[in-house]
Amino acid sequence: MRKTWLLICILGTPWVLHSQTDRASWANLSALQTGQKIRVVEVNSKKHSGTLVNVSETAISYRESGGEQTVQKRDVRSVKLMENKHRLRNTLVGAAVGGGVGAGIGAAAYRPCSSSFCLPSIGRGGLAGIGAVVGLAGGAVVGVLLPSHKMIYEVGSR
């Protein structure tokens, strides 16, 4: 059991380190390139989506359907990069997790035939297979729908 926890801690370290990036730094916005799709959320919760035009020390400018807009740094709550780079990965991970969970539930739900009315038994393996297929489909749908937008700047983080 101790070895299992050690392995979980070692494998989980990159995820923890990745989540500890300082998103409260306005300097993170300098990594964005002109033309990238972004979503800006103001402190009053107004959301704006468009393509990046410019980032300065005091403001961020973007182009939306109504033209070019600028939001001052003090009015920005968060900025997200609106790219879906990991949709396939999320789908595959969701399908794998859903399939495993479905198989486990199917196997655990198996009860042998004991009454006079009994449908042909497919056995624990058959029920686990059905659960795996249902879970795989459900997990794939959840994986597709998971957002994978990257938070670049967020006031109050950390």
Contact map, one row per residue, 1 for C-alpha under 8 A:
11111000000000000000000000000000000000000000000000000000000000000000000000000000000000000000000000000000000000000000000000000000000000000000000000000000000000
11111100000000000000000000000000000000000000000000000000000000000000000000000000000000000000000000000000000000000000000000000000000000000000000000000000000000
11111110000000000000000000000000000000000000000000000000000000000000000000000000000000000000000000000000000000000000000000000000000000000000000000000000000000
11111111000000000000000000000000000000000000000000000000000000000000000000000000000000000000000000000000000000000000000000000000000000000000000000000000000000
11111111100000000000000000000000000000000000000000000000000000000000000000000000000000000000000000000000000000000000000000000000000000000000000000000000000000
01111111110000000000000000000000000000000000000000000000000000000000000000000000000000000000000000000000000000000000000000000000000000000000000000000000000000
00111111111000000000000000000000000000000000000000000000000000000000000000000000000000000000000000000000000000000000000000000000000000000000000000000000000000
00011111111100000000000000000000000000000000000000000000000000000000000000000000000000000000000000000000000000000000000000000000000000000000000000000000000000
00001111111110000000000000000000000000000000000000000000000000000000000000000000000000000000000000000000000000000000000000000000000000000000000000000000000000
00000111111110000000000000000000000000000000000000000000000000000000000000000000000000000000000000000000000000000000000000000000000000000000000000000000000000
00000011111111000000000000000000000000000000000000000000000000000000000000000000000000000000000000000000000000000000000000000000000000000000000000000000000000
00000001111111110000000000000000000000000000000000000000000000000000000000000000000000000000000000000000000000000000000000000000000000000000000000000000000000
00000000111111111000000000000000000000000000000000000000000000000000000000000000000000000000000000000000000000000000000000000000000000000000000000000000000000
00000000001111111100000000000000000000000000000000000000000000000000000000000000000000000000000000000000000000000000000000000000000000000000000000000000000000
00000000000111111110000000000000000000000000000000000000000000000000000000000000000000000000000000000000000000000000000000000000000000000000000000000000000000
00000000000111111111000000000000000000000000000000000000000000000000000000000000000000000000000000000000000000000000000000000000000000000000000000000000000000
00000000000011111111100000000000000000000000000000000000000000000000000000000000000000000000000000000000000000000000000000000000000000000000000000000000000000
00000000000001111111100000000000000000000000000000000000000000000000000000000000000000000000000000000000000000000000000000000000000000000000000000000000000000
00000000000000111111100000000000000000000000000000000000000000000000000000000000000000000000000000000000000000000000000000000000000000000000000000000000000000
00000000000000011111110000000000000000000000000000000000000000000000000000000000000000000000000000000000000000000000000000000000000000000000000000000000000001
00000000000000001111111000000000000000000000000000000000000000000000000000000000000000000000000000000000000000000000000000000000000000000000000000000000000000
00000000000000000001111110000000000000000000000000000000000000000000000000000000000000000000000000000000000000000000000000000000000000000000000000000000000011
00000000000000000000111111010000000000000000000000000000000000000000000000000000000000000000000000000000000000000000000000000000000000000000000000000011111011
00000000000000000000011111000000000000000000000000000000000000000000000000000000000000000000000000000000000000000000000000000000000000000000000000000000111111
00000000000000000000011111110000000000000000000000000000000000000000000000000000000000000000000000000000000000000000000000000000000000000000000000000000110000
00000000000000000000001111111100000000000000000000000000100000000000000000000000000000000000000000000000000000000000000000000000000000000000000000000000100000
00000000000000000000000011111110000000000000000000000000000000000000000000000000000000000000000000000000000000000000000000000000000000000000000000000000000000
00000000000000000000001011111111000000000000000000000000000000000000000000000000000000000000000000000000000000000000000000000000000000000000000000000001100000
00000000000000000000000001111111000000000000000000000010000000000000000000000000000000000000000000000000000000000000000000000000000000000000000000000001100000
00000000000000000000000001111111100000000000000000000010000000000000000000000000000000000000000000000000000000000000000000000000000000000000000000000000000000
00000000000000000000000000111111100000000000000000000000000000000000000000000000000000000000000000000000000000000000000000000000000000000000000000000000000000
00000000000000000000000000011111110100000000000000010000000000000000000000000000000000000000000000000000000000000000000000000000000000000000000000000000000000
00000000000000000000000000000111111100000000000000010000000000000000000000000000000000000000000000000000000000000000000000000000000000000000000000000000000000
00000000000000000000000000000001111100000000000000111100000000000000000000000000000000000000000000000000000000000000000000000000000000000000000000000000000000
00000000000000000000000000000000111110000000000000111000000000000000000000000000000000000000000000000000000000000000000000000000000000000000000000000000000000
00000000000000000000000000000001111111000000000000110000000000000000000000000000110000000000000000000000000000000000000000000000000000000000000000000000000000
00000000000000000000000000000000001111100000000011110000000000000000000000000000111000000000000000000000000000000000000000000000000000000000000000000000000000
00000000000000000000000000000000000111110000000011110000000000000000000000000011110000000000000000000000000000000000000000000000000000000000000000000000000000
00000000000000000000000000000000000011111000001111000000000000000000000000000011110000000000000000000000000000000000000000000000000000000000000000000000000000
00000000000000000000000000000000000001111100001110000000000000000000000000011111000000000000000000000000000000000000000000000000000000000000000000000000000000
00000000000000000000000000000000000000111110111100000000000000000000000000011110000000000000000000000000000000000000000000000000000000000000000000000000000000
00000000000000000000000000000000000000011111111000000000000000000000000000111100000000000000000000000000000000000000000000000000000000000000000000000000000000
00000000000000000000000000000000000000001111110000000000000000000000000000111000000000000000000000000000000000000000000000000000000000000000000000000000000000
00000000000000000000000000000000000000000111110000000000000000000000000000100000000000000000000000000000000000000000000000000000000000000000000000000000000000
00000000000000000000000000000000000000001111111000000000000000000000000000001000000000000000000000000000000000000000000000000000000000000000000000000000000000
00000000000000000000000000000000000000001111111100000000000000000000000000000000000000000000000000000000000000000000000000000000000000000000000000000000000000
00000000000000000000000000000000000000111100111110000000000000000000000000000000000000000000000000000000000000000000000000000000000000000000000000000000000000
00000000000000000000000000000000000000111000011111000000000000010000000000000000000000000000000000000000000000000000000000000000000000000000000000000000000000
00000000000000000000000000000000000011110000001111100000000000010000000000000000000000000000000000000000000000000000000000000000000000000000000000000000000000
00000000000000000000000000000000000011100000000111110000000001111000000000000000000000000000000000000000000000000000000000000000000000000000000000000000000000
00000000000000000000000000000000011111000000000011111000000001110000000000000000000000000000000000000000000000000000000000000000000000000000000000000000000000
00000000000000000000000000000001111111000000000001111110000111100000000000000000000000000000000000000000000000000000000000000000000000000000000000000000000000
00000000000000000000000000000000011000000000000000111110000111100001000000000000000000000000000000000000000000000000000000000000000000000000000000000000000000
00000000000000000000000000000000010000000000000000011111000111000000000000000000000000000000000000000000000000000000000000000000000000000000000000000000000000
00000000000000000000000000001100000000000000000000011111111110000000000000000000000000000000000000000000000000000000000000000000000000000000000000000000000000
00000000000000000000000000000000000000000000000000000111111100000000000000000000000000000000000000000000000000000000000000000000000000000000000000000000000000
00000000000000000000000001000000000000000000000000000011111000000000000010000000000000000000000000000000000000000000000000000000000000000000000000000000000000
00000000000000000000000000000000000000000000000000000011111100000000000111000000000000000000000000000000000000000000000000000000000000000000000000000000000000
00000000000000000000000000000000000000000000000000000011111110000000011110000000000000000000000000000000000000000000000000000000000000000000000000000000000000
00000000000000000000000000000000000000000000000000011111011111000000011110000000000000000000000000000000000000000000000000000000000000000000000000000000000000
00000000000000000000000000000000000000000000000000011110001111100001111000000000000000000000000000000000000000000000000000000000000000000000000000000000000000
00000000000000000000000000000000000000000000000001111100000111110001110000000000000000000000000000000000000000000000000000000000000000000000000000000000000000
00000000000000000000000000000000000000000000000001111000000011111111100000000000000000000000000000000000000000000000000000000000000000000000000000000000000000
00000000000000000000000000000000000000000000000111100000000001111111100000000000000000000000000000000000000000000000000000000000000000000000000000000000000000
00000000000000000000000000000000000000000000000001000000000000111110000000000000000000000000000000000000000000000000000000000000000000000000000000000000000000
00000000000000000000000000000000000000000000000000000000000000111111000000000000000000000000000000000000000000000000000000000000000000000000000000000000000000
00000000000000000000000000000000000000000000000000000000000000111111100000000000000000000000000000000000000000000000000000000000000000000000000000000000000000
00000000000000000000000000000000000000000000000000001000000011110111110000000000000000000000000000000000000000000000000000000000000000000000000000000000000000
00000000000000000000000000000000000000000000000000000000000011110011111000000000000000000000000000000000000000000000000000000000000000000000000000000000000000
00000000000000000000000000000000000000000000000000000000001111000001111100000000000000000000000000000000000000000000000000000000000000000000000000000000000000
00000000000000000000000000000000000000000000000000000000001110000000111110110000000000000000000000000000000000000000000000000000000000000000000000000000000000
00000000000000000000000000000000000000000000000000000000011100000000011111110000000000000000000000000000000000000000000000000000000000000000000000000000000000
00000000000000000000000000000000000000000000000000000000111100000000001111110000000000000000000000000000000000000000000000000000000000000000000000000000000000
00000000000000000000000000000000000000000000000000000000010000000000000111110000000000000000000000000000000000000000000000000000000000000000000000000000000000
00000000000000000000000000000000000000000111000000000000000000000000001111111000000000000000000000000000000000000000000000000000000000000000000000000000000000
00000000000000000000000000000000000000011110000000000000000000000000001111111110000000000000000000000000000000000000000000000000000000000000000000000000001000
00000000000000000000000000000000000000011110100000000000000000000000000000111110000000000000000000000000000000000000000000000000000000000000000000000000111000
00000000000000000000000000000000000000011100000000000000000000000000000000011111000000000000000000000000000000000000000000000000000000000000000000000011111000
00000000000000000000000000000000000001111000000000000000000000000000000000011111100000000000000000000000000000000000000000000000000000000000000000000011110000
00000000000000000000000000000000000001110000000000000000000000000000000000000111110000000000000000000000000000000000000000000000000000000000000000001111100000
00000000000000000000000000000000000111100000000000000000000000000000000000000011111000000000000000000000000000000000000000000000000000000000000000001111000000
00000000000000000000000000000000000111100000000000000000000000000000000000000001111100000000000000000000000000000000000000000000000000000000000000001100000000
00000000000000000000000000000000000010000000000000000000000000000000000000000000111110000000000000000000000000000000000000000000000000000000000000011100000000
00000000000000000000000000000000000000000000000000000000000000000000000000000000011111100000000000000000000000000000000000000000000000000000000000111000000000
00000000000000000000000000000000000000000000000000000000000000000000000000000000001111100000000000000000000000000000000000000000000000000000000000010000000000
00000000000000000000000000000000000000000000000000000000000000000000000000000000000111111100000000000000000000000000000000000000000000000000000000010000000000
00000000000000000000000000000000000000000000000000000000000000000000000000000000000111111110000000000000000000000000000000000000000000000000001101010000000000
00000000000000000000000000000000000000000000000000000000000000000000000000000000000001111111000000000000000000000000000000000000000000000000000100000000000000
00000000000000000000000000000000000000000000000000000000000000000000000000000000000001111111100000000000000000000000000000000000000000000000000000000000000000
00000000000000000000000000000000000000000000000000000000000000000000000000000000000001111111110000000000000000000000000000000000000000000001001101000000000000
00000000000000000000000000000000000000000000000000000000000000000000000000000000000000111111111000000000000000000000000000000000000000000011111100000000000000
00000000000000000000000000000000000000000000000000000000000000000000000000000000000000011111111100000000000000000000000000000000000000000001001000000000000000
00000000000000000000000000000000000000000000000000000000000000000000000000000000000000001111111110000000000000000000000000000000000000000011001000000000000000
00000000000000000000000000000000000000000000000000000000000000000000000000000000000000000111111111000000000000000000000000000000000000010011111000000000000000
00000000000000000000000000000000000000000000000000000000000000000000000000000000000000000011111111100000000000000000000000000000000000111111101000000000000000
00000000000000000000000000000000000000000000000000000000000000000000000000000000000000000001111111110000000000000000000000000000000000010011000000000000000000
00000000000000000000000000000000000000000000000000000000000000000000000000000000000000000000111111111000000000000000000000000000000000110010000000000000000000
00000000000000000000000000000000000000000000000000000000000000000000000000000000000000000000011111111100000000000000000000000000000101111111000000000000000000
00000000000000000000000000000000000000000000000000000000000000000000000000000000000000000000001111111110000000000000000000000000001111111010000000000000000000
00000000000000000000000000000000000000000000000000000000000000000000000000000000000000000000000111111111000000000000000000000000000100110000000000000000000000
00000000000000000000000000000000000000000000000000000000000000000000000000000000000000000000000011111111100000000000000000000000001100100000000000000000000000
00000000000000000000000000000000000000000000000000000000000000000000000000000000000000000000000001111111110000000000000000000001011111110000000000000000000000
00000000000000000000000000000000000000000000000000000000000000000000000000000000000000000000000000111111111000000000000000000011111110100000000000000000000000
00000000000000000000000000000000000000000000000000000000000000000000000000000000000000000000000000011111111100000000000000000001001100000000000000000000000000
00000000000000000000000000000000000000000000000000000000000000000000000000000000000000000000000000001111111110000000000000000001001000000000000000000000000000
00000000000000000000000000000000000000000000000000000000000000000000000000000000000000000000000000000111111111000000000000010011111100000000000000000000000000
00000000000000000000000000000000000000000000000000000000000000000000000000000000000000000000000000000011111111000000000000011011001000000000000000000000000000
00000000000000000000000000000000000000000000000000000000000000000000000000000000000000000000000000000001111111000000000000000000000000000000000000000000000000
00000000000000000000000000000000000000000000000000000000000000000000000000000000000000000000000000000000111111100000000000000010000000000000000000000000000000
00000000000000000000000000000000000000000000000000000000000000000000000000000000000000000000000000000000011111110000000000110010000000000000000000000000000000
00000000000000000000000000000000000000000000000000000000000000000000000000000000000000000000000000000000000011111000000000010000000000000000000000000000000000
00000000000000000000000000000000000000000000000000000000000000000000000000000000000000000000000000000000000001111100000010100000000000000000000000000000000000
00000000000000000000000000000000000000000000000000000000000000000000000000000000000000000000000000000000000000111110011010000000000000000000000000000000000000
00000000000000000000000000000000000000000000000000000000000000000000000000000000000000000000000000000000000000011111010000000000000000000000000000000000000000
00000000000000000000000000000000000000000000000000000000000000000000000000000000000000000000000000000000000000001111110000000000000000000000000000000000000000
00000000000000000000000000000000000000000000000000000000000000000000000000000000000000000000000000000000000000000111110000000000000000000000000000000000000000
00000000000000000000000000000000000000000000000000000000000000000000000000000000000000000000000000000000000000000011111000000000000000000000000000000000000000
00000000000000000000000000000000000000000000000000000000000000000000000000000000000000000000000000000000000000001111111110000000000000000000000000000000000000
00000000000000000000000000000000000000000000000000000000000000000000000000000000000000000000000000000000000000001000111110000000000000000000000000000000000000
00000000000000000000000000000000000000000000000000000000000000000000000000000000000000000000000000000000000000000000011111000000000000000000000000000000000000
00000000000000000000000000000000000000000000000000000000000000000000000000000000000000000000000000000000000000011000011111100000000000000000000000000000000000
00000000000000000000000000000000000000000000000000000000000000000000000000000000000000000000000000000000000000000000000111111110000000000000000000000000000000
00000000000000000000000000000000000000000000000000000000000000000000000000000000000000000000000000000000000001010000000011111110000000000000000000000000000000
00000000000000000000000000000000000000000000000000000000000000000000000000000000000000000000000000000000011001100000000001111111000000000000000000000000000000
00000000000000000000000000000000000000000000000000000000000000000000000000000000000000000000000000000000001000000000000001111111100000000000000000000000000000
00000000000000000000000000000000000000000000000000000000000000000000000000000000000000000000000000000000000000000000000001111111110000000000000000000000000000
00000000000000000000000000000000000000000000000000000000000000000000000000000000000000000000000000000010011011000000000001111111111000000000000000000000000000
00000000000000000000000000000000000000000000000000000000000000000000000000000000000000000000000000000111111000000000000000011111111100000000000000000000000000
00000000000000000000000000000000000000000000000000000000000000000000000000000000000000000000000000000010010000000000000000001111111110000000000000000000000000
00000000000000000000000000000000000000000000000000000000000000000000000000000000000000000000000000000110010000000000000000000111111111000000000000000000000000
00000000000000000000000000000000000000000000000000000000000000000000000000000000000000000000000000101111111000000000000000000011111111100000000000000000000000
00000000000000000000000000000000000000000000000000000000000000000000000000000000000000000000000001111111010000000000000000000001111111110000000000000000000000
00000000000000000000000000000000000000000000000000000000000000000000000000000000000000000000000000100110000000000000000000000000111111111000000000000000000000
00000000000000000000000000000000000000000000000000000000000000000000000000000000000000000000000001100100000000000000000000000000011111111100000000000000000000
00000000000000000000000000000000000000000000000000000000000000000000000000000000000000000000001011111110000000000000000000000000001111111110000000000000000000
00000000000000000000000000000000000000000000000000000000000000000000000000000000000000000000011111110100000000000000000000000000000111111111000000000000000000
00000000000000000000000000000000000000000000000000000000000000000000000000000000000000000000001001100000000000000000000000000000000011111111100000000000000000
00000000000000000000000000000000000000000000000000000000000000000000000000000000000000000000001001000000000000000000000000000000000001111111110000000000000000
00000000000000000000000000000000000000000000000000000000000000000000000000000000000000000010111111100000000000000000000000000000000000111111111000000000000000
00000000000000000000000000000000000000000000000000000000000000000000000000000000000000000111111101000000000000000000000000000000000000011111111100000000000000
00000000000000000000000000000000000000000000000000000000000000000000000000000000000000000010011000000000000000000000000000000000000000001111111110000000000000
00000000000000000000000000000000000000000000000000000000000000000000000000000000000000000010010000000000000000000000000000000000000000000111111111000000000000
00000000000000000000000000000000000000000000000000000000000000000000000000000000000000100111111000000000000000000000000000000000000000000011111111000000000000
00000000000000000000000000000000000000000000000000000000000000000000000000000000000000110110000000000000000000000000000000000000000000000001111111000000000000
00000000000000000000000000000000000000000000000000000000000000000000000000000000000000000000000000000000000000000000000000000000000000000000111111100000000000
00000000000000000000000000000000000000000000000000000000000000000000000000000000000000100100000000000000000000000000000000000000000000000000011111110000000000
00000000000000000000000000000000000000000000000000000000000000000000000000000000000100000000000000000000000000000000000000000000000000000000000011111000000000
00000000000000000000000000000000000000000000000000000000000000000000000000000000001111100000000000000000000000000000000000000000000000000000000001111100000000
00000000000000000000000000000000000000000000000000000000000000000000000000000001111100000000000000000000000000000000000000000000000000000000000000111110000000
00000000000000000000000000000000000000000000000000000000000000000000000000000001111000000000000000000000000000000000000000000000000000000000000000011111000000
00000000000000000000001000000000000000000000000000000000000000000000000000000111100000000000000000000000000000000000000000000000000000000000000000001111110000
00000000000000000000001000011000000000000000000000000000000000000000000000000111100000000000000000000000000000000000000000000000000000000000000000000111110000
00000000000000000000001111011000000000000000000000000000000000000000000000001111000000000000000000000000000000000000000000000000000000000000000000000011111000
00000000000000000000001110000000000000000000000000000000000000000000000000001110000000000000000000000000000000000000000000000000000000000000000000000011111110
00000000000000000000001100000000000000000000000000000000000000000000000000011100000000000000000000000000000000000000000000000000000000000000000000000000111110
00000000000000000000000100000000000000000000000000000000000000000000000000000000000000000000000000000000000000000000000000000000000000000000000000000000011111
00000000000000000000011100000000000000000000000000000000000000000000000000000000000000000000000000000000000000000000000000000000000000000000000000000000011111
00000000000000000001011100000000000000000000000000000000000000000000000000000000000000000000000000000000000000000000000000000000000000000000000000000000000111
